[in-house]
Amino acid sequence: QGYEYFVFEGARNLFKNHVVRQVIAEVDPYSMSTNNITVHDLLGALQENGMMCFQVRTENKCVFLGESVEGFMKVFNVTPTRHKWYNEMWGECWDDVLCVNIDKVYEGEIPGF
């Protein structure tokens, strides 16, 4: 957990060639911070690659229904808390995001195939 940014960076050519139509990713600011990655890094990289992201689960206490990376960052902090069932630190706010390609161009081919 917390390595999603590196996966998307490695897939930059797939995004550039408009092969990716949608992405579901976990956004866990605490886990990402252990790898020196921020929510801004992750969501910014997805937006730069033509994706618009939305929070998937709205039943938890950390809800942001807007589109801006800055607004999301205000709600999702990296302050860890001790998990009640496990003896380890977990971020208080995390969620999945669904990202869709807003360029609507799928003419590319998968690089190397």
N, C-alpha and C positions, 0 to 999 in steps of 0.2 A: 504494500500500500504506500502511496505517496510518490510513485514513479511514473504516473500517467503523463506528465509533461514530457518526459524523455521519450516515451512511445510516440507522442504526437510530433515531436521534433524529428524523430527518425522517419516519420511518415510524411514529411514535408512535400516530397515529390507527388505523393498520392493526392494530397490536397491541391497542389499546384496544377495538376492535370485534371482536376474536377472529377476524380474517381469516387471520392467520398461523398455520400449523400446525407448520412446522419451518423452521429456518434453518441454513445451513452458512456459517461465517465463518472467516476466517483470523485467528489471534491471533498477532501479531508484536509483542511488547512494545517492541523497539527502534524499529521503524517508527512505532508509535503514540506513543512518547515524543517523536519529532521533531515531533509535532502536539500536544504537551502533553496526551496522553491516556494513561491507565494501563490495565492489565489489569482492575483493579478497576472503573474507569469503564465499560469495555465489557461485562464479564460482569455487573456490577451492573445496568446498564441492561436487559440481556436478562432477568435474573431479575425485575426490577421489572415487566417486561411479560409475566410468566407463563411464561417459558421456563426449562427446565432444560437445562444444557449438559454435554456429555461430550466428552472428547478423542477425536479420530478415529484418529490414527496412534499406535500404541504401540511401533513398532519403533525410534524414535529415542531418543536418550539422555535426553531431557527428558520424563519420563512422570509424569503425575498422574492417578490413576484415581478420585479422589474427586469430590465435588460442590461443595465450598466454594470461594469466590473466593479466600479467604485461603490455602488450601492450594495452589491453582494458582499464586498469586503467589510462593510460596516456591520453587517449582520453576522457573518461567519468569522469569528476570531480564532486565534491560535492558542488561547489559554487552555492548558491541559487540566484535566481533573482525574482523580483516581477512579477507575471504573468500579462499579458496585459489585460485579461478579468476578472480575479478574484483578489480579494485583499488578496492574500496569496503568500507565497514564494514557488517557485518551482525550482527544479534542472534544469539547462540548458540542460543537456544531459541525456537522458533516452531512452531505447529501449527494444524490446522484443528479447529474444534469443531462438533459437531452439536447443535443445540438443538431441543427439542421442547416444544410447548405443553402444560403440565401442567394447564391449566384445563379442557381437553377440551370447550370450548364454541365452536362455529363458527357461531353464529347471525347474526353480523354481516354487513354488506354492505360492499363496498369504498367508502370515502367518495368522493363526487363522481361516482359511476357510477349 
